[in-house]
C-alpha cells in the first residue's frame, strides 16, 4: 500500500486550473522529485500536500489516513522553503527548537534532538549564532535541521538550493542525499534543475501544465522517455530533435519505422563528428557553429542544411568554428516520435 497517495488531485484559483488531475503513489522512504518548467504546477502541488493551499477536488492519503482537510500543522509533515524562512532575531538553536517548544516537548528532549540534528548537519559550532551571521548554505542547513528535529512522516523541499551559488548547490545537494540515506525518510523535493532531479531521486515526476507527463527512475526517463517533451526536458544538453524529412539519410536508418510526419531524436552522445566533409555511409556533411570546451566533455554545435545539432564527446577536439565536418549517427540509440510527440515503441 502507498504511504502517501494523491488521488485525482485538482487545484483551481477561480477560472485558472493549475493542477488538472494528479494521481501518484509514493512508497515509504522514497525520494521523489517533482520537476518541470516554470508554471507547470510543481510548487503548487507541494503546497497542496503541505496543506498550505486547499485542494479543490481529490483526496490526499498519508499512512492510510485521509488528510485532505487536515490543517497543515497537524499533517506531520515538515517543509523546507526556498527562502529559508528563519526567525532573524533567534539563534540557530532557537530556530531549530521553536516548533518543538510550541508542541510542549520537554527541554531535555529538545536539547537532545537539536544537538543530534546540528551534529548531523555540521552546525554544532553555530548554535549560538543568528541567521545574519551565517552563509547561505549554513542558513539552508538550519532550515533543514528545523525540519529534522520534528521527525515528520514526510519531508517537503521547495527548491531549497536555488538561492545558492553553483559550487554550494553541489555541496548541499550531496549533503541532502546523505541525509536522506541516513534518515530513510520519505522525501518530496521540488526543483527546476534536472541535475538535482537526476542525482537525488529514486523516482522523478515530470510535470507540464498541471499534469504528470511521466514517472520513473532518472535513467528510465533518460533512456525511455514517454514523449518528446520528456525526451527534451531530461538531459543536458537537450536531445536533438529532427523532423523526418529534414535529414533523409538519418531517417533512412530507422528501418522504415519513422512516419513521414514524425520526429527522430538522438542525444548528443549519439552523434560523432569527424573532420572533413567525407562522412561514413548514412552520415551527413555539416559545418561547426560553436565549440564548448568543458574540460572533461566537449560539446560541438553543427549545422546540417539549416538543422542545428549538438554532439557530445569525452575527448578534446582540434576542430574550429567554420570547419566542415562529417556527422555520423549511432542507430542503436535513436528515439522515434509520431507527429503528436508520443514515443513510437521499438
N, C-alpha and C positions, 0 to 999 in steps of 0.2 A: 504493500500500500504506500502511496506517495506520502511524504512527510509534510510537504507544502503543495497545495493543489489550487490552481487557478481554473475556475470553471466558467467559460463563456463571459469573461470579464469585458465590460464596455464602460467607457467614460466619455461623457459629453459635457461641454461647457456651453449651455444654450443650444444654438444650432450647430456648433462646431463639434464634430465627432472625432475625438482624439484617439481613443482606444476602441477598436471596432469589432472586438470579439477575439479574446485570447484564451486559449486552453493550454495549460502547461502543468506537468507533474515534476516535482523536484524531490529527489531522494534525500534522506538524512545524511549529512556530511558532505553533500555535493558542493562544488564551487561552480556556480552558474554565472555567466557573464551575459548581460544584455548589451548588444552593440548595434549600431546603425547610424545613419546620417542625422544631422541636426533636424529636429522636428518630427522624428519617427515615432516618438511616444515612449522612449525607454525610461526617462526620468519620471514621467507621469505614472507609468506602470509601477515603478518602485515606490512612489509616494502612495499609490493605492494599496500596495502591500503593507506599507508602514502605517497606514491609517491617517495620513496627513491630508488626504483627499477622499471624499466619499465615493464609493463605487456606484455608478449609475445602474448597471444591470450586471448580474452574475454573482458568484459566490467564491469566497476565499476560505480554504480549509487549512488548518495548521494542526498537525499531530492528531488528526481525527475530529477536531472541533471546528465548527463554523465560526470564524472571527470576522465575517463580513461587516457586521455592525458593532464590533467591539472597539472601544476607544483605543486610540493609539498607545496610550500609556499602559494599557492592560493586555497588549498583544504579546508580550515577552519577546520583543524584537529590539534590536539596537541599531541605530543609523549613524553612519559617519558621513558628514556633509563635505562638499567641495570647499566651503568657506571656513572649515574648522569649527565655527560656532562655539568658541571658548569664551568663558567669562573673563574679560580683561583684567579685572581687579582681584581675581582669585589666583592663588598659587596653583602650580601643576597638581599638587596633592589634592587641593580643594576642588579643582575642576574634575579630577578623576573620581572623587568620592561623593560628589554632590548628589547624584541620583540615589546612591545607597543611603545617604543621610535622610533624604526625603522618604525613603521606604522604611525608615526606622531600624536599619541594621545597626547592630552594636558597634561601638568604637573599635573594639578589638578585632572583630571580623572585617570591618572596613580597612583597618591598618594592614591586616594580612593580605586582603585582596589587592589593595592598591600597591603594596610593595611587591607582590608577585607579578602584577601586570607591568610595573615600572622596570623590574628586573628583566622581564621578557622583552621589553621594548628599548632597553638601554637608556632608561630615563631616570634611574635612581638618583643620580647626582643633580638632577634638575628639579626635584620635587618641591623645593622652596622658592623656585623662580616663578615669575608671572609670564604670561604669553609674550609680552613685548620684549622679553629678554631671550627669546628662543628664535631659532631659524625656522623657515617654512617647513622643512622636513621634521623638525622636532615638534612643532605645533601639530602637524598631522599625526605624529605618533601619540601625542597626548589625546587627540580626538579618538584615535583607535583604542588607546588604553581606557578611556572613559566608557567605551562600549564593552571592552573585555571584562571589566570588573563586575558588570551586571550579569555575566554568564547567560546571555539570552539564548533562545532557541534558534534564532536566525540573525546573522549579521547582514546589514544592508549598507553598501558603499555607493555613494552617488558621486561619480567622477572625482575620487579623492586625491588624484595626483595631478590634476590639470593646472593647478597653481604653481607647480614646482618646475624647476629647470630640467633640462633633458637628463643630465647626469644624476640628479637627485631623484628624478622619476624612476630611473632604472634601479637605483639602490633601494628605494622604498618599495618598488614592485617586488623585488626579491624578498624583502622583509615581510610583506603581506603574504607571499606564498609560504614562507617558512612558518609564519604564524598560523596559517590555515592548517598546515600539516601537523603542527604541534597541538592545536586545539581540537582539530577534527570537527569544527563547527560548520553547520550549513551556512553558506555564504552566497549572497546575490550581489553582483558588482556591475555597476553601470559605467560604460565608457564609450567614447567615440574613437578611441585609439585601438586599432586592431592588433597592434603588437601586445598590448596589455591583455586583450581577449585571447590571443593565441598562446601566450605564455602562462596565463593564470588558470584558465578554465578547464574544468572537467568536461563541461558542455557549453557551447556558445549558442545563444538565441539571437538570431539576426532579425531585426525589426525594420519594417518600412511602412510608413503611412498608417501606423496603428495596428498593423497585423504582423504575425510571425511569418517570415519567409522560409526559414529552415532552422532546425535544431539539430545539433550533433557535436561530436568532438571536434576540436580545431582542425585536425588533419582530415577528418571526414568532409568538412566543409571546403577545405582547400582542394582535396583530390576529387570529391564527388559533389560539386555544387548542384543544387536543385534547379537553378535558373541563372540567367545572365546577370541579374542583379547581385546575387550572392557571389558568383564567379568573379565579378569585377570589384566587389567591395572587400572580399577577403583576399589578402595577398598584396605585397608591396614590392615593386610597382604592380599596378593593376594588370589583370590578364589582358593580353592583346585580343581584340575582337575584330574579325574581318568578315565583311559581307561575302556571301557565297560567290558572287560574280566579280569581286574586287581583285582577287589574285587567283586566277583559274588553276595554275599549277599547284597551289596549296589545296584547293578544293578537290582536285583530282586524286589526292592522296587519302580521301576519306572512304574510298570503296563504294561510292555512289550513295552513301547514307545521308549526305548533306543535301537538304532541299534547296531548290534554286533561290528561294526567298529566305533561307536560313543564315546562320552565322557560325563561323568557325572560331573557336577560342583556343589560344595557346599561351601558356605562361612564359614569362621572359626567359626562364632557364630551358625552355623547349626550343629555342632558336639558337642557331650557330651562325656567326658572322665571319667570313673569310675575306682576306684582301683580294682585290681584283674583281672583275666582272664575271669571271668564269665560275659559274655555280654548278654544283653537282646536279644529277638528274632529279627533277622535281623542285629544284631550288630556283631562286629568282635573283635578279640584279637590283641593287639599290644604291643609295648614297647615304653617307654618315651625316646626320644633322647635329648631333651632340654626343659627347662622351662624358659620363660621370664617373670619375675615378675615385672610388670609395675606399681604396686600400685592399681589403680582402676581396671585394667584389668590384666588377666594372659593369656599368650599365651603358649600352650602346644604343642610341636612338638612330633609327634609319628610316629613310623614306623610300617606299616602293611604289612608284607610279601614283604618288599622292596619298598613299596609305601609310600612316605613321606606325612603326613597330618599335618595341623595346626588347633588346636581348640582354640577358644577364650571363656573365661568365665569371668564374672564380680565379681567373688569371688576368694580368695586366695586358694591355694591347698597344701595339705600335700605331694603330690607326689614328687618323686625324679627321677633323671636321672637313667635309667635302670629298673624302676618299670614296671611290667606287668600290663596292663590295658585293659578294655573293651571300645570300641568306638561305640557309637550309632549315628545314622543319623536321622535328622529331615526330613521326606519325604515331608513335606509341603514347603520346601524352596529349592528344587532341581532345577538345571538348566541342560537342556539336549542339546547336540550339536551333529550334524552329523559329518562325517569324514572330511568335508571341514571346520568345525568350525562354521557353521551357527547355530543359535538357532533353536531348534525344538519347534514349538508352542504347547501350552498346549491343 
